[in-house]
Amino acid sequence: RCGGCHRALTPVGAIGVGASGPNLSGLLTPHYPVADGRPWTPERLERWLANPRHEKPTTTMLPVKLQAGELDEIERLLGR
């Protein structure tokens, strides 16, 4: 559900085709640019996905309701 707006290089190869959202390659690694002065963590990502506009009112991203296991898979693909 992320690939329409985002893209990323992951251990399984390139995923996503979107360019309207940021490139998420390595989001959960120390090498990803810090957002709002804070690095991305699995907990921060989970809060963001649940309600992006609560975390940053100006974002255009809508909430993402994750299914069981999806957060673990996202974490694996994006660096943890």
C-alpha positions in Angstrom: 0.0 0.0 0.0 3.0 2.3 0.3 4.4 1.9 -3.2 1.9 4.2 -4.9 3.5 7.2 -3.2 6.9 5.9 -2.1 9.8 3.8 -3.4 12.7 2.1 -1.6 15.7 0.0 -2.2 15.3 -3.0 0.1 17.0 -6.4 0.7 14.5 -7.9 -1.7 15.2 -5.2 -4.4 13.6 -2.0 -5.5 9.9 -1.7 -4.4 7.3 1.0 -5.1 6.9 3.3 -8.0 5.7 6.5 -6.3 7.5 9.8 -6.3 5.0 12.0 -4.4 6.2 10.7 -1.0 9.8 10.5 0.2 12.1 7.7 -0.8 12.1 5.3 2.2 15.3 3.4 1.5 16.9 2.7 4.9 14.3 4.6 6.9 15.0 2.7 10.1 18.8 2.9 9.8 21.2 5.5 11.3 21.9 6.7 7.7 18.4 8.0 6.9 18.0 11.8 7.2 16.6 12.8 10.6 13.0 14.2 10.4 11.9 17.0 12.8 15.1 16.5 14.7 14.3 12.9 15.6 15.4 9.7 13.9 12.9 7.2 12.8 12.3 4.2 15.1 9.8 1.3 14.8 7.7 3.0 17.5 7.7 6.4 15.7 6.9 4.7 12.4 3.9 2.9 14.0 2.6 6.1 15.5 3.1 7.9 12.1 1.2 5.2 10.2 -1.7 5.2 12.6 -2.2 8.9 12.3 0.2 10.9 10.2 -1.6 14.2 10.7 -1.4 13.9 14.5 2.3 13.7 14.1 2.6 16.4 11.5 -0.6 18.4 10.8 0.6 19.6 7.3 1.2 16.2 5.9 -0.9 14.9 3.0 -0.5 11.3 4.0 -3.5 9.5 5.3 -3.6 6.9 8.1 -2.6 3.4 7.2 -4.4 0.6 9.1 -1.8 -2.2 9.4 -2.7 -5.9 9.4 -1.0 -8.4 11.7 2.6 -8.8 10.9 2.8 -5.8 8.4 4.8 -3.6 10.7 7.4 -6.3 11.2 7.7 -6.7 7.4 8.0 -3.0 6.9 10.7 -2.9 9.6 12.6 -5.7 7.9 12.4 -4.1 4.5 13.4 -0.6 5.7 16.4 -1.5 7.8 15.7 -3.1 11.1 
